[in-house]
Amino acid sequence: MSSCLNKILCRYFAKKTPTIDNNYQNNVQIYCNGEPKNCAIYMIFDKLGFLKVPVDLRPEQTAKAKSLIGN
């Protein structure tokens, strides 16, 4: 397990507020603080760059990320 190096620029991680739902908290634990390489946002960030990450992309949407990357 490792912490995501992209947290500083990640729009999803930046949404942290006291009113965010449990799904958000679970995703932060699983992807941001756990296995960032399994995160859809990280995948696009790594292969295509920050500007290519769709604003509404969620960490668990790996199929969408792979299709955008071309895998």
Backbone atoms as SQL, in Angstrom:
CREATE TABLE atoms (id INTEGER PRIMARY KEY, chain TEXT, resi INTEGER, resn TEXT, atom TEXT, x REAL, y REAL, z REAL);
INSERT INTO atoms VALUES
  (1, 'A', 1, 'MET', 'N', 0.831, -1.182, 0.000),
  (2, 'A', 1, 'MET', 'CA', 0.000, 0.000, 0.000),
  (3, 'A', 1, 'MET', 'C', 0.875, 1.246, 0.000),
  (4, 'A', 2, 'SER', 'N', 0.416, 2.225, -0.768),
  (5, 'A', 2, 'SER', 'CA', 1.141, 3.485, -0.827),
  (6, 'A', 2, 'SER', 'C', 0.163, 4.620, -1.048),
  (7, 'A', 3, 'SER', 'N', 0.590, 5.801, -0.750),
  (8, 'A', 3, 'SER', 'CA', -0.245, 6.976, -0.925),
  (9, 'A', 3, 'SER', 'C', -0.048, 7.525, -2.337),
  (10, 'A', 4, 'CYS', 'N', -1.123, 8.010, -2.927),
  (11, 'A', 4, 'CYS', 'CA', -1.079, 8.534, -4.290),
  (12, 'A', 4, 'CYS', 'C', -0.249, 9.816, -4.357),
  (13, 'A', 5, 'LEU', 'N', 0.634, 9.861, -5.324),
  (14, 'A', 5, 'LEU', 'CA', 1.475, 11.040, -5.517),
  (15, 'A', 5, 'LEU', 'C', 0.717, 12.190, -6.192),
  (16, 'A', 6, 'ASN', 'N', -0.453, 11.893, -6.754),
  (17, 'A', 6, 'ASN', 'CA', -1.221, 12.894, -7.489),
  (18, 'A', 6, 'ASN', 'C', -2.279, 13.599, -6.637),
  (19, 'A', 7, 'LYS', 'N', -2.314, 13.344, -5.346),
  (20, 'A', 7, 'LYS', 'CA', -3.336, 13.940, -4.475),
  (21, 'A', 7, 'LYS', 'C', -3.393, 15.461, -4.595),
  (22, 'A', 8, 'ILE', 'N', -2.263, 16.084, -4.754),
  (23, 'A', 8, 'ILE', 'CA', -2.203, 17.549, -4.787),
  (24, 'A', 8, 'ILE', 'C', -3.027, 18.115, -5.942),
  (25, 'A', 9, 'LEU', 'N', -3.014, 17.439, -7.094),
  (26, 'A', 9, 'LEU', 'CA', -3.725, 17.926, -8.274),
  (27, 'A', 9, 'LEU', 'C', -5.062, 17.243, -8.521),
  (28, 'A', 10, 'CYS', 'N', -5.362, 16.196, -7.796),
  (29, 'A', 10, 'CYS', 'CA', -6.552, 15.379, -8.055),
  (30, 'A', 10, 'CYS', 'C', -7.836, 16.104, -7.661),
  (31, 'A', 11, 'ARG', 'N', -8.725, 16.271, -8.619),
  (32, 'A', 11, 'ARG', 'CA', -10.012, 16.933, -8.362),
  (33, 'A', 11, 'ARG', 'C', -10.875, 16.111, -7.413),
  (34, 'A', 12, 'TYR', 'N', -10.826, 14.785, -7.563),
  (35, 'A', 12, 'TYR', 'CA', -11.631, 13.916, -6.700),
  (36, 'A', 12, 'TYR', 'C', -11.186, 14.042, -5.253),
  (37, 'A', 13, 'PHE', 'N', -9.902, 13.933, -5.003),
  (38, 'A', 13, 'PHE', 'CA', -9.387, 14.020, -3.642),
  (39, 'A', 13, 'PHE', 'C', -9.662, 15.395, -3.041),
  (40, 'A', 14, 'ALA', 'N', -9.639, 16.424, -3.849),
  (41, 'A', 14, 'ALA', 'CA', -9.851, 17.798, -3.373),
  (42, 'A', 14, 'ALA', 'C', -11.272, 18.043, -2.882),
  (43, 'A', 15, 'LYS', 'N', -12.194, 17.129, -3.182),
  (44, 'A', 15, 'LYS', 'CA', -13.593, 17.302, -2.785),
  (45, 'A', 15, 'LYS', 'C', -13.832, 17.044, -1.302),
  (46, 'A', 16, 'LYS', 'N', -12.797, 16.771, -0.549),
  (47, 'A', 16, 'LYS', 'CA', -12.981, 16.398, 0.850),
  (48, 'A', 16, 'LYS', 'C', -13.641, 17.508, 1.658),
  (49, 'A', 17, 'THR', 'N', -14.833, 17.235, 2.109),
  (50, 'A', 17, 'THR', 'CA', -15.582, 18.141, 2.990),
  (51, 'A', 17, 'THR', 'C', -16.306, 17.266, 4.013),
  (52, 'A', 18, 'PRO', 'N', -16.740, 17.835, 5.110),
  (53, 'A', 18, 'PRO', 'CA', -17.417, 17.032, 6.138),
  (54, 'A', 18, 'PRO', 'C', -18.705, 16.365, 5.663),
  (55, 'A', 19, 'THR', 'N', -19.316, 16.875, 4.595),
  (56, 'A', 19, 'THR', 'CA', -20.600, 16.335, 4.148),
  (57, 'A', 19, 'THR', 'C', -20.474, 15.271, 3.053),
  (58, 'A', 20, 'ILE', 'N', -19.274, 14.920, 2.659),
  (59, 'A', 20, 'ILE', 'CA', -19.087, 13.916, 1.614),
  (60, 'A', 20, 'ILE', 'C', -19.576, 12.561, 2.109),
  (61, 'A', 21, 'ASP', 'N', -20.166, 11.774, 1.206),
  (62, 'A', 21, 'ASP', 'CA', -20.754, 10.489, 1.577),
  (63, 'A', 21, 'ASP', 'C', -19.708, 9.403, 1.893),
  (64, 'A', 22, 'ASN', 'N', -20.202, 8.284, 2.395),
  (65, 'A', 22, 'ASN', 'CA', -19.330, 7.163, 2.767),
  (66, 'A', 22, 'ASN', 'C', -18.591, 6.593, 1.567),
  (67, 'A', 23, 'ASN', 'N', -19.218, 6.626, 0.382),
  (68, 'A', 23, 'ASN', 'CA', -18.568, 6.121, -0.822),
  (69, 'A', 23, 'ASN', 'C', -17.277, 6.893, -1.090),
  (70, 'A', 24, 'TYR', 'N', -17.321, 8.192, -0.897),
  (71, 'A', 24, 'TYR', 'CA', -16.124, 9.019, -1.077),
  (72, 'A', 24, 'TYR', 'C', -15.042, 8.580, -0.090),
  (73, 'A', 25, 'GLN', 'N', -15.408, 8.440, 1.172),
  (74, 'A', 25, 'GLN', 'CA', -14.447, 8.054, 2.197),
  (75, 'A', 25, 'GLN', 'C', -13.826, 6.682, 1.894),
  (76, 'A', 26, 'ASN', 'N', -14.661, 5.745, 1.431),
  (77, 'A', 26, 'ASN', 'CA', -14.157, 4.412, 1.078),
  (78, 'A', 26, 'ASN', 'C', -13.183, 4.499, -0.088),
  (79, 'A', 27, 'ASN', 'N', -13.521, 5.287, -1.104),
  (80, 'A', 27, 'ASN', 'CA', -12.638, 5.437, -2.264),
  (81, 'A', 27, 'ASN', 'C', -11.300, 6.051, -1.868),
  (82, 'A', 28, 'VAL', 'N', -11.315, 7.025, -0.987),
  (83, 'A', 28, 'VAL', 'CA', -10.073, 7.645, -0.534),
  (84, 'A', 28, 'VAL', 'C', -9.201, 6.592, 0.148),
  (85, 'A', 29, 'GLN', 'N', -9.800, 5.769, 0.984),
  (86, 'A', 29, 'GLN', 'CA', -9.032, 4.729, 1.664),
  (87, 'A', 29, 'GLN', 'C', -8.489, 3.693, 0.678),
  (88, 'A', 30, 'ILE', 'N', -9.325, 3.257, -0.254),
  (89, 'A', 30, 'ILE', 'CA', -8.935, 2.204, -1.194),
  (90, 'A', 30, 'ILE', 'C', -7.910, 2.700, -2.210),
  (91, 'A', 31, 'TYR', 'N', -8.171, 3.839, -2.821),
  (92, 'A', 31, 'TYR', 'CA', -7.346, 4.311, -3.933),
  (93, 'A', 31, 'TYR', 'C', -6.294, 5.349, -3.527),
  (94, 'A', 32, 'CYS', 'N', -6.695, 6.404, -2.874),
  (95, 'A', 32, 'CYS', 'CA', -5.769, 7.496, -2.551),
  (96, 'A', 32, 'CYS', 'C', -4.728, 7.080, -1.517),
  (97, 'A', 33, 'ASN', 'N', -5.171, 6.330, -0.524),
  (98, 'A', 33, 'ASN', 'CA', -4.270, 5.923, 0.551),
  (99, 'A', 33, 'ASN', 'C', -3.882, 4.459, 0.473),
  (100, 'A', 34, 'GLY', 'N', -4.375, 3.754, -0.533),
  (101, 'A', 34, 'GLY', 'CA', -4.123, 2.330, -0.629),
  (102, 'A', 34, 'GLY', 'C', -3.376, 1.917, -1.874),
  (103, 'A', 35, 'GLU', 'N', -4.127, 1.721, -2.958),
  (104, 'A', 35, 'GLU', 'CA', -3.557, 1.251, -4.213),
  (105, 'A', 35, 'GLU', 'C', -3.865, 2.236, -5.345),
  (106, 'A', 36, 'PRO', 'N', -3.138, 3.329, -5.430),
  (107, 'A', 36, 'PRO', 'CA', -3.435, 4.346, -6.434),
  (108, 'A', 36, 'PRO', 'C', -3.355, 3.835, -7.874),
  (109, 'A', 37, 'LYS', 'N', -2.542, 2.835, -8.153),
  (110, 'A', 37, 'LYS', 'CA', -2.419, 2.342, -9.526),
  (111, 'A', 37, 'LYS', 'C', -3.693, 1.658, -10.014),
  (112, 'A', 38, 'ASN', 'N', -4.609, 1.330, -9.098),
  (113, 'A', 38, 'ASN', 'CA', -5.899, 0.747, -9.461),
  (114, 'A', 38, 'ASN', 'C', -6.983, 1.804, -9.653),
  (115, 'A', 39, 'CYS', 'N', -6.633, 3.057, -9.499),
  (116, 'A', 39, 'CYS', 'CA', -7.571, 4.179, -9.603),
  (117, 'A', 39, 'CYS', 'C', -7.679, 4.645, -11.054),
  (118, 'A', 40, 'ALA', 'N', -8.905, 4.809, -11.521),
  (119, 'A', 40, 'ALA', 'CA', -9.144, 5.267, -12.889),
  (120, 'A', 40, 'ALA', 'C', -8.516, 6.637, -13.134),
  (121, 'A', 41, 'ILE', 'N', -8.607, 7.517, -12.166),
  (122, 'A', 41, 'ILE', 'CA', -8.036, 8.856, -12.296),
  (123, 'A', 41, 'ILE', 'C', -6.521, 8.770, -12.419),
  (124, 'A', 42, 'TYR', 'N', -5.914, 7.956, -11.576),
  (125, 'A', 42, 'TYR', 'CA', -4.465, 7.769, -11.616),
  (126, 'A', 42, 'TYR', 'C', -4.032, 7.214, -12.971),
  (127, 'A', 43, 'MET', 'N', -4.790, 6.249, -13.490),
  (128, 'A', 43, 'MET', 'CA', -4.444, 5.625, -14.774),
  (129, 'A', 43, 'MET', 'C', -4.342, 6.664, -15.888),
  (130, 'A', 44, 'ILE', 'N', -5.335, 7.542, -15.968),
  (131, 'A', 44, 'ILE', 'CA', -5.338, 8.563, -17.018),
  (132, 'A', 44, 'ILE', 'C', -4.256, 9.599, -16.737),
  (133, 'A', 45, 'PHE', 'N', -4.156, 9.997, -15.495),
  (134, 'A', 45, 'PHE', 'CA', -3.128, 10.941, -15.080),
  (135, 'A', 45, 'PHE', 'C', -1.753, 10.451, -15.517),
  (136, 'A', 46, 'ASP', 'N', -1.482, 9.183, -15.264),
  (137, 'A', 46, 'ASP', 'CA', -0.182, 8.581, -15.551),
  (138, 'A', 46, 'ASP', 'C', 0.088, 8.461, -17.052),
  (139, 'A', 47, 'LYS', 'N', -0.910, 8.062, -17.823),
  (140, 'A', 47, 'LYS', 'CA', -0.710, 7.805, -19.255),
  (141, 'A', 47, 'LYS', 'C', -0.931, 9.020, -20.153),
  (142, 'A', 48, 'LEU', 'N', -1.914, 9.860, -19.805),
  (143, 'A', 48, 'LEU', 'CA', -2.290, 10.962, -20.695),
  (144, 'A', 48, 'LEU', 'C', -2.050, 12.352, -20.112),
  (145, 'A', 49, 'GLY', 'N', -1.886, 12.422, -18.801),
  (146, 'A', 49, 'GLY', 'CA', -1.666, 13.703, -18.160),
  (147, 'A', 49, 'GLY', 'C', -2.896, 14.247, -17.461),
  (148, 'A', 50, 'PHE', 'N', -2.672, 15.162, -16.561),
  (149, 'A', 50, 'PHE', 'CA', -3.705, 15.755, -15.715),
  (150, 'A', 50, 'PHE', 'C', -4.861, 16.360, -16.507),
  (151, 'A', 51, 'LEU', 'N', -4.566, 17.059, -17.566),
  (152, 'A', 51, 'LEU', 'CA', -5.605, 17.760, -18.322),
  (153, 'A', 51, 'LEU', 'C', -6.562, 16.833, -19.053),
  (154, 'A', 52, 'LYS', 'N', -6.213, 15.576, -19.222),
  (155, 'A', 52, 'LYS', 'CA', -7.064, 14.606, -19.915),
  (156, 'A', 52, 'LYS', 'C', -8.010, 13.856, -18.978),
  (157, 'A', 53, 'VAL', 'N', -7.904, 14.089, -17.683),
  (158, 'A', 53, 'VAL', 'CA', -8.784, 13.418, -16.722),
  (159, 'A', 53, 'VAL', 'C', -10.167, 14.074, -16.775),
  (160, 'A', 54, 'PRO', 'N', -11.219, 13.318, -17.128),
  (161, 'A', 54, 'PRO', 'CA', -12.568, 13.896, -17.140),
  (162, 'A', 54, 'PRO', 'C', -12.952, 14.395, -15.739),
  (163, 'A', 55, 'VAL', 'N', -13.604, 15.515, -15.691),
  (164, 'A', 55, 'VAL', 'CA', -13.962, 16.149, -14.417),
  (165, 'A', 55, 'VAL', 'C', -14.848, 15.237, -13.564),
  (166, 'A', 56, 'ASP', 'N', -15.700, 14.453, -14.199),
  (167, 'A', 56, 'ASP', 'CA', -16.648, 13.619, -13.461),
  (168, 'A', 56, 'ASP', 'C', -16.170, 12.183, -13.240),
  (169, 'A', 57, 'LEU', 'N', -14.940, 11.873, -13.590),
  (170, 'A', 57, 'LEU', 'CA', -14.424, 10.514, -13.445),
  (171, 'A', 57, 'LEU', 'C', -14.232, 10.170, -11.977),
  (172, 'A', 58, 'ARG', 'N', -14.677, 8.956, -11.615),
  (173, 'A', 58, 'ARG', 'CA', -14.528, 8.465, -10.252),
  (174, 'A', 58, 'ARG', 'C', -13.460, 7.375, -10.222),
  (175, 'A', 59, 'PRO', 'N', -12.807, 7.169, -9.093),
  (176, 'A', 59, 'PRO', 'CA', -11.711, 6.199, -9.011),
  (177, 'A', 59, 'PRO', 'C', -12.071, 4.786, -9.448),
  (178, 'A', 60, 'GLU', 'N', -13.288, 4.359, -9.202),
  (179, 'A', 60, 'GLU', 'CA', -13.687, 2.992, -9.520),
  (180, 'A', 60, 'GLU', 'C', -14.046, 2.779, -10.995),
  (181, 'A', 61, 'GLN', 'N', -14.054, 3.812, -11.797),
  (182, 'A', 61, 'GLN', 'CA', -14.440, 3.719, -13.207),
  (183, 'A', 61, 'GLN', 'C', -13.254, 3.327, -14.095),
  (184, 'A', 62, 'THR', 'N', -12.648, 2.206, -13.769),
  (185, 'A', 62, 'THR', 'CA', -11.455, 1.764, -14.490),
  (186, 'A', 62, 'THR', 'C', -11.747, 1.373, -15.934),
  (187, 'A', 63, 'ALA', 'N', -12.920, 0.816, -16.217),
  (188, 'A', 63, 'ALA', 'CA', -13.258, 0.451, -17.595),
  (189, 'A', 63, 'ALA', 'C', -13.304, 1.700, -18.475),
  (190, 'A', 64, 'LYS', 'N', -13.883, 2.763, -17.962),
  (191, 'A', 64, 'LYS', 'CA', -13.941, 4.028, -18.699),
  (192, 'A', 64, 'LYS', 'C', -12.531, 4.576, -18.914),
  (193, 'A', 65, 'ALA', 'N', -11.705, 4.502, -17.888),
  (194, 'A', 65, 'ALA', 'CA', -10.326, 4.994, -17.997),
  (195, 'A', 65, 'ALA', 'C', -9.554, 4.210, -19.056),
  (196, 'A', 66, 'LYS', 'N', -9.703, 2.894, -19.034),
  (197, 'A', 66, 'LYS', 'CA', -8.993, 2.053, -20.002),
  (198, 'A', 66, 'LYS', 'C', -9.434, 2.338, -21.431),
  (199, 'A', 67, 'SER', 'N', -10.723, 2.625, -21.607),
  (200, 'A', 67, 'SER', 'CA', -11.202, 2.947, -22.957),
  (201, 'A', 67, 'SER', 'C', -10.665, 4.297, -23.426),
  (202, 'A', 68, 'LEU', 'N', -10.521, 5.249, -22.519),
  (203, 'A', 68, 'LEU', 'CA', -9.975, 6.556, -22.857),
  (204, 'A', 68, 'LEU', 'C', -8.478, 6.457, -23.181),
  (205, 'A', 69, 'ILE', 'N', -7.791, 5.594, -22.478),
  (206, 'A', 69, 'ILE', 'CA', -6.357, 5.390, -22.693),
  (207, 'A', 69, 'ILE', 'C', -6.102, 4.600, -23.971),
  (208, 'A', 70, 'GLY', 'N', -7.049, 3.712, -24.262),
  (209, 'A', 70, 'GLY', 'CA', -6.905, 2.896, -25.464),
  (210, 'A', 70, 'GLY', 'C', -6.454, 1.473, -25.157),
  (211, 'A', 71, 'ASN', 'N', -6.675, 1.021, -23.938),
  (212, 'A', 71, 'ASN', 'CA', -6.326, -0.352, -23.558),
  (213, 'A', 71, 'ASN', 'C', -7.490, -1.270, -23.762);
